[in-house]
Each structure stands twice: as C-alpha cells, then as structure tokens.
Amino acid sequence: MSDSVYTPIVNPVTGLEHNVLPLIKSIKAPQALLYVGNSFFFFNNGAHRYVRRLLQKSPNPPKYRGNLVAINGASLSWHDVESYFRPNAISSYSFSDENKVVFRDPNGVLWDSVILHDSSQGPIHPELAEDFRNFAKKDSDICRQHNATPIFVISWAYADCPEMTAQLADAITSVANENEAIAVPAGLAFALARKKNPDVPLYISDKRHPTPAGSYLLACTIISSLFGIDVTEIDFATEIEPDLARFLREVAQETTDCFFSRK
C-alpha cells in the first residue's frame, strides 16, 4: 500500500495513529536499563548509546547505565531473558578513564528495568502474533521475579507500509496493557515526524532500518517516555544536523505528551 492511498487512523484522544490507549503512563525512571531486541536497536552503534549521550547532556543528568543484548532479526522468543540476570555476566565490569577494570558490586541491582522489542512484524504477523503475546508475558514475569520493570517498544512501520503504524501500536500497546507495562511510542513518533515532514530521513534504503536520525528519534522517545525529561530542553545533536535534531526532539516530546495524555 502506498502513502498516497492510505488514510491514517487518528485517535480522537491523542491525535496519533492508533486505537488502543495505554493504561500505564509513567514509571520510575530507570537507573540500570537492559535493552533486549534486534537490529532496530543495534543499528548506528545502538539506541542505548544515543540514550546515554543525550541523558548526559540533559539539564539535570540522572544516574543511569544501560546495556544492549540484540540478535539480528530476533523476536522475543529468540532471547533467554532469564540468562541476562546471571550474576557476574552482563555488565559485571566496565573500564575507567584510566583504562582500569571497574567491577560492579555483585550485591547491587543488576537491572531495575528491561526494555523489550520484538521483531518488526512479529506483533502483527498472523503466524507470529500469539508467539509475541506469550513471550511478552513470560519475559515480563521473569523481569518482575528479579525486581525489574518490563517495558515494551512500539516499533515503526516500514517506510512503504504506513498502515503498519496503527497495527503495531495497537498490538504492542494491548500486550503492554495485559502485562501492566508501559509502551514507548517510537512508531507513533516516526509517523508523526513523517506527517510533519515527509522527507525526514528516518530510514536507510531498505525502508525498514533506522538512519542515525531514526535512532536519535527512538532514543528521544525512550527518554521522554521513561525519564520524565522534556527532551526539547536537551540541546545536543550527537552526529545529527542541529536543526533536524531539534525537530526530532520536538516530535518525540509531542508524541509522548499526546500518547500518555500528559498535557
């Protein structure tokens, strides 16, 4: 389906392209966040890297560390989330500015939050949707058994399949609601950015994976959703052209304000 013949769904409450409203609208800001997903997370050296760098430039930088476990093409069923809570494994050490090994306190909190991302079609594919729902519950339960908050990400439509926006938003928000979890509306931010500027460069040539601008928008939407930070106040463009970065921060903030009915 082409953009020219597709008529977007518009939610009368939020003004965004979805039907299902989120039940969970805020959480305690993560201090130790694990990203579990696929190439949509790891493109451009990782969405987690953009989040970290943007948070460092926020007006009052929060205490935060994050790490990424991503498998190319993965659905949640490919991940052994229980194993990511193993002691002395992921995030057991880091390096100081002097290149010294710094071991994390094994008695401290490993992850207080886990952000879960299924494959780009998994939540809406007729052969995979039930698998997504089952593993979303399984992984949410695992997170809570380890005192970590599960988080879901609403993925974005392919550039040439805009109808996927509402389909993904509704499927993922529904599953997040079932698991009493928050859903980060990244896909809705992509759609809003394209509505405001159809030429915004969010996709590489495959029309699926993010450009650096797409990863930047994803990171801004994560920050605005989870950290209670107004990303329009973060004047930091990473490698993005400054005017484009400002536009993307504004879109991310508008999306989360509308989706979560915060203003």
N, C-alpha and C positions, 0 to 999 in steps of 0.2 A: 504494500500500500504506500502510495507517495504522499508527501506532505500536502500536495495541492488538493487532494480529495479527502483527506482526513479531517473530521471535525472534532476537536478535542472535547473531552468531558471536562466540565467545570463544576467543582463542588461549590454549592451555594454558601457554605460557611467559610471556607478557606480561600476560594477563588483559584485553587490549584487543580491539577488534572488527576482527580481520584474521587472515589465514593466513600470508602471506609475511613472513619475518623479515629485517631489514636486515643487509647484510653490512658496511657502513661505519657505525661507531657514533660516530665523533668526527672532527673536522678541526681544523686550526689555525684559531684564531679570526680571522675576517675583520677587516681594518683598513680596507679600501676595498671596499664591497659594493654591487653594482648589482642592483636588483630589476627583473626583466623579467616582465611579466604583463598583467593586465587589471583590470576593475573590482573584483574581490575584493581587489586590492592597493590601489587608489586611493580606495576609499570612506573617509569620515571623515578626509579630508585625508592619507590614506596610511599604510599599515602601517609604512613606513620611518620616518615621523615618530614613531610610538609607540616603535619600537625605539630610536631615537636618544635620546628623552627618558627612557626607562627606563634605558638604559645610563648616562646622565649621573648618575642617582640611585643607581647600584649602589655597593656598598661600596668597590670599587676600580675606578673608571671606566676602561675600556680606551680605547686610541687607536682612533678609529672615525670614518669618514664613509660616508654612503650616499646613493644617488640612485635615482630611480624612473623607468622607462620603461614606461608602461602604455597599452593600447589597449582601449577598451570592447568586450567580447565576444571578445577575442582568444584564439586558440590560439598555440602557439609558431610555427606556420608563418606567422603574420602579421608576425613580428618579424624584422628583419635584424640579427641579433646581431653579425655581423662589423662592421657600421657603428657599433656602440656602442663600439667600441675605437678609433675615429678620434681622432688627436691634435687638440688644440685645439678639441674639440667639447664633448660632455657632461662636466660637472664641470671645465671648463678654468679657471673662476674662481668666486669667491664674494665676499661682502661682509663687511667687518669691522663691529664695533660702531659705528665712526665713519662707516659707510656708504662706506668706501673699497673699491675693487676690489682683491681679492687673487687674483693669478694663480697657478694651480697650476704647480709645476715640471714642464715638459713632459718632462723626462728621468726623472721619478719614475714609480712604479707608478700606472697609471690605476685598474684594478680587480684586486684579488687574488682576488675571489670573485664569482660571479654566481648569483643565486637565480632559478630558472626556474619559472614557473607557467603551466600550460596552461589552456584553458577549463574550465568547471565540469563538463562532461560529456565533453570530448574524450578523456581516457584510457580511458573505458569505452564510448563510443558505437560501435556496430558499423561505422559509416561513417567514423569519425574516429580510432579507436584506433591503427591502423597509421601514420597520419599523425603522431600524437603520438610513437610509438616512433621513427620515422625522424628527426623534427626534434629529439627529445631527444638522439639520438646526434650529429647534425650540430652542434647547439649546444654539446654537451659537448666535442666535438673542437675547435670554434672557441675555446672558453674555454681549453682546455689549450694550444692554439697560442700564446695570449697569456699563458701562465703564470698563468691564473686557475682557481680551483677551481669546478667546476659543482656546484650544489646544487638539489635538487628539493623542492617543497612538496606534501605530501599534502593535497588540498583536502577540504572538508567536504561532507557530504550536504545535500541540500535538507531543510528542516525537516519536510516531509511525505513524504520518501522515505528513511527511515533505512537501508534496505538499501544505499544508495549508499556508506555509510561503509566497509564491508569491500571493496566492489568497487573504489572509488577507492584505498584503502590498498594493496590487493594489486597493482593495475595500476601504480601510481606507484612503489611500493617495488621491484617487479620491474624496471622500467625503470631506476631508480636503481642497482640492483644490477648490471644489464648494463653500465652506464657507470661503475662503480666510484665512485659518488657517494653522498652522504648524502641522506636524505629526511627533511624536517621533518614530524613527525606532527600537523599542525594539525587535520586532520579527526578524528583519534582523540581529540584534546583536546576538540573540540566535542562529540563523542559522550559522552565521559566526564562532561563538565560537565552535559549533559542527563540522564544517568543519575543523577547525584548530586542534581540539582535540575531537574526537567522544566520549571520556569517560568523558568529563567535566560534573560535577554533577549539572545540572540546574533544574532537575525535581524530584519531590517525586515519590513514587511508582505508583501513578495514571496516570503518564505520561502527566499531564496537569499543575498542580500547581507548583509554584517555590520552590525550596530549598532556604536556605539563600543565596547561591551563585547566584541563579536565581534572587532573589530580589535585590541583590547587583548589578548585571549586569543591571537590569531595572533602578535602581537609577542612575548608572553611565551614562547610555544612556540619561536619562532625563536631568542630569546636563550638559552633553556635548552638547545636543541639544538646551537647553533653556538659559543657563547662560553664554555662551561664555567662558567657562573654559575648559582648557585641563586637563581632568581627570587623565592623566598619571602623572601629577605633584602633585596629591593628594596621599601622602604616608600614607594611612590609610586603614586598612583591616577590621574594625569592628570585627565580630566574624569569618571572613573567614581566611583560611590559607593564609599567606602573599604571597606566590608565585602564588597561584590561584587568589587572589585578584588583583595582578599586571597584570596577564594575562587578567582578565575580564576588567580592566580599559583600557588596550591596545585595546581590541576588541571593547569596546564601542566607544573609540575615533576614531578608524579606520572606524567603521560603519558610524558614523555621518560625518566624513570628506568626505567619499565617497558618502553617500546619498545626502548630501547638496552641494557637489562639492566645498568644502571649501579650498581644497589644490590641 
